[in-house]
Amino acid sequence: MNERGFTLLETLVAIALLGLVTLVLGAAIDFAVSGRRAAETAADSSERLRLAQQVLRQRIELALPLTAPGAVRPILLFEGSASRLRFLADIRRPGGERGLNILDIGLGDDGLVIARAPWQPGSASLQAAGQIERSVLLSDATSFRLAYYGSATEGGAVGWQRDWRDAERLPAMIRVELAWPGGDWPPLMIAPALSAVPR
């Protein structure tokens, strides 16, 4: 530089360096923002999955070992297949009062769904006696599999079973496996709180 100011070449080099620094800074900011978005998306998916697991655990633990009235032998009002679970639970209804409700958990067109409806006291089946309320637990669930551990009858073989119907007792453990676009979650093992011989 001389006393008259910067030369044209010095000015062009300074502008080029400033442009390069701006480009690098912009790329770093874009990388940080996209990384934060990805972390927030992963955290949101993880939180949705955690909440779905929590709801499933809470609801399945409420299964009651009630038997069908008038049956020749005690048959539980509990129906479990490899892809759907229906049972009675004593839960709070929308009005605030407690009552026996039929809970139905399975994969529907809109994802993993839990449906709830009042049970008709004295009914020998899991037929709803009122309006069915549906809640979608995970809208992007792609697979839902269940297995039941225990012996369905007194003195029967103990082991994992794909179906639990016409049983005399609740299963000792229920294994829940779920797949979704983020991958498969580890199997969730749930013990119904009252998995004893029915009353």
C-alpha positions as CSV (number, residue, x, y, z in Angstrom):
1,M,0.0,0.0,0.0
2,N,1.2,3.5,-0.7
3,E,-0.1,6.8,0.4
4,R,-2.7,7.0,-2.2
5,G,-4.7,3.9,-0.8
6,F,-5.3,0.3,-1.8
7,T,-4.5,-0.9,-5.3
8,L,-7.2,-2.6,-7.3
9,L,-5.5,-6.0,-6.9
10,E,-5.4,-5.6,-3.0
11,T,-9.1,-4.7,-3.0
12,L,-10.0,-7.7,-5.2
13,V,-8.0,-10.1,-2.9
14,A,-9.7,-8.6,0.2
15,I,-13.2,-9.0,-1.4
16,A,-12.4,-12.6,-2.4
17,L,-11.2,-13.5,1.1
18,L,-14.3,-11.8,2.6
19,G,-16.5,-13.9,0.3
20,L,-14.7,-17.1,1.2
21,V,-15.0,-16.4,4.9
22,T,-18.7,-15.6,4.4
23,L,-19.2,-18.9,2.5
24,V,-17.5,-21.0,5.1
25,L,-19.5,-19.3,7.9
26,G,-22.8,-19.8,6.0
27,A,-22.0,-23.5,5.5
28,A,-21.2,-23.9,9.2
29,I,-24.4,-22.2,10.3
30,D,-26.5,-24.3,7.8
31,F,-24.8,-27.5,9.1
32,A,-25.5,-26.5,12.8
33,V,-29.2,-25.6,12.0
34,S,-29.8,-28.9,10.1
35,G,-28.1,-30.9,12.8
36,R,-30.3,-29.2,15.4
37,R,-33.4,-30.0,13.3
38,A,-32.4,-33.6,13.0
39,A,-31.8,-33.9,16.7
40,E,-35.2,-32.3,17.5
41,T,-36.9,-34.7,15.1
42,A,-35.1,-37.7,16.6
43,A,-36.0,-36.4,20.1
44,D,-39.7,-35.9,19.1
45,S,-39.8,-39.5,17.6
46,S,-38.2,-40.9,20.7
47,E,-40.6,-39.0,23.0
48,R,-43.6,-40.2,21.0
49,L,-42.3,-43.8,21.3
50,R,-41.7,-43.4,25.0
51,L,-45.2,-42.1,25.6
52,A,-46.7,-44.9,23.5
53,Q,-44.8,-47.5,25.6
54,Q,-45.9,-45.8,28.8
55,V,-49.6,-45.8,27.8
56,L,-49.4,-49.5,26.7
57,R,-47.8,-50.5,30.0
58,Q,-50.3,-48.5,32.1
59,R,-53.3,-49.9,30.2
60,I,-52.2,-53.6,30.0
61,E,-51.3,-53.5,33.7
62,L,-54.9,-52.6,34.4
63,A,-56.3,-55.9,32.9
64,L,-58.8,-57.5,35.3
65,P,-59.2,-61.3,35.7
66,L,-63.0,-61.2,35.5
67,T,-64.8,-64.3,34.2
68,A,-67.7,-64.5,31.9
69,P,-71.0,-65.0,33.9
70,G,-72.8,-68.2,33.3
71,A,-69.9,-70.1,31.7
72,V,-69.6,-73.8,32.3
73,R,-66.0,-73.3,33.4
74,P,-64.4,-70.0,34.4
75,I,-63.4,-68.2,31.1
76,L,-61.7,-64.9,31.4
77,L,-63.0,-61.8,29.5
78,F,-59.6,-61.4,27.9
79,E,-58.8,-62.0,24.2
80,G,-55.3,-61.9,23.0
81,S,-54.0,-62.7,19.5
82,A,-50.7,-62.2,17.8
83,S,-51.9,-58.7,16.6
84,R,-54.7,-57.6,18.9
85,L,-55.5,-57.5,22.6
86,R,-59.0,-57.0,24.2
87,F,-59.6,-57.0,27.9
88,L,-61.5,-55.4,30.8
89,A,-60.0,-52.7,32.9
90,D,-61.4,-50.5,35.7
91,I,-60.5,-47.0,34.4
92,R,-61.9,-43.5,34.8
93,R,-64.5,-42.5,32.2
94,P,-64.7,-39.1,30.6
95,G,-67.3,-37.9,33.2
96,G,-64.8,-38.7,36.0
97,E,-66.5,-41.8,37.4
98,R,-64.8,-45.2,37.4
99,G,-66.2,-48.2,35.6
100,L,-65.4,-51.3,33.7
101,N,-64.2,-50.6,30.2
102,I,-63.3,-52.8,27.3
103,L,-59.8,-51.9,26.0
104,D,-58.9,-52.9,22.4
105,I,-55.3,-52.4,21.3
106,G,-54.1,-53.1,17.8
107,L,-52.8,-51.8,14.5
108,G,-55.4,-49.9,12.4
109,D,-55.3,-48.0,9.2
110,D,-54.2,-44.9,11.1
111,G,-51.4,-46.6,13.2
112,L,-51.3,-48.2,16.6
113,V,-54.8,-47.6,18.2
114,I,-56.2,-48.1,21.6
115,A,-60.0,-48.1,21.7
116,R,-62.1,-47.9,24.9
117,A,-65.8,-48.5,25.4
118,P,-68.0,-49.1,28.5
119,W,-68.6,-52.8,29.2
120,Q,-72.2,-54.1,29.8
121,P,-72.1,-55.5,33.3
122,G,-73.2,-59.2,33.2
123,S,-72.3,-59.6,29.6
124,A,-70.6,-62.9,28.7
125,S,-68.5,-61.3,26.0
126,L,-66.3,-58.2,25.3
127,Q,-69.1,-56.3,23.6
128,A,-69.3,-52.6,24.0
129,A,-72.3,-51.0,25.7
130,G,-71.7,-47.5,24.6
131,Q,-69.7,-45.2,22.4
132,I,-66.3,-46.3,21.4
133,E,-63.5,-43.8,21.9
134,R,-60.3,-44.3,19.8
135,S,-56.9,-42.9,20.4
136,V,-54.0,-43.2,18.0
137,L,-50.8,-43.9,20.0
138,L,-48.4,-44.0,17.1
139,S,-49.6,-42.9,13.7
140,D,-46.6,-44.2,11.8
141,A,-46.5,-47.7,13.4
142,T,-46.0,-50.4,10.7
143,S,-46.1,-53.6,12.7
144,F,-47.6,-54.7,16.1
145,R,-46.9,-58.2,17.5
146,L,-48.0,-59.7,20.8
147,A,-47.0,-62.9,22.6
148,Y,-48.3,-64.2,25.9
149,Y,-46.4,-66.1,28.6
150,G,-47.8,-68.5,31.1
151,S,-50.3,-71.3,31.3
152,A,-53.9,-70.6,30.2
153,T,-55.3,-73.4,32.4
154,E,-54.5,-74.9,35.7
155,G,-51.7,-77.5,35.2
156,G,-51.3,-76.5,31.5
157,A,-47.9,-76.1,29.8
158,V,-46.1,-72.9,30.6
159,G,-44.5,-71.0,27.7
160,W,-44.8,-68.3,25.1
161,Q,-48.1,-68.4,23.1
162,R,-49.4,-66.5,20.1
163,D,-53.0,-66.6,21.3
164,W,-54.6,-66.3,24.7
165,R,-58.3,-67.1,24.4
166,D,-60.7,-69.1,26.5
167,A,-58.2,-69.0,29.4
168,E,-58.8,-69.5,33.1
169,R,-56.2,-66.9,34.1
170,L,-54.4,-63.8,32.8
171,P,-50.9,-64.4,31.2
172,A,-48.0,-63.9,33.5
173,M,-46.3,-61.7,30.9
174,I,-47.2,-60.0,27.6
175,R,-44.5,-59.3,25.1
176,V,-45.2,-56.3,22.8
177,E,-43.1,-55.7,19.7
178,L,-43.6,-52.7,17.5
179,A,-42.0,-51.5,14.3
180,W,-42.1,-48.0,12.9
181,P,-40.1,-46.1,10.3
182,G,-37.5,-45.3,12.9
183,G,-36.9,-49.0,13.3
184,D,-38.1,-51.7,15.7
185,W,-38.2,-50.9,19.4
186,P,-36.9,-53.5,21.8
187,P,-39.6,-55.9,23.0
188,L,-41.7,-54.4,25.8
189,M,-42.4,-56.9,28.6
190,I,-45.6,-56.2,30.6
191,A,-47.0,-58.2,33.5
192,P,-50.7,-57.6,34.1
193,A,-50.9,-56.4,37.7
194,L,-53.5,-59.0,38.6
195,S,-52.2,-62.0,36.7
196,A,-53.4,-64.4,39.4
197,V,-56.2,-67.0,39.3
198,P,-59.5,-65.2,38.5
199,R,-61.8,-64.3,41.3
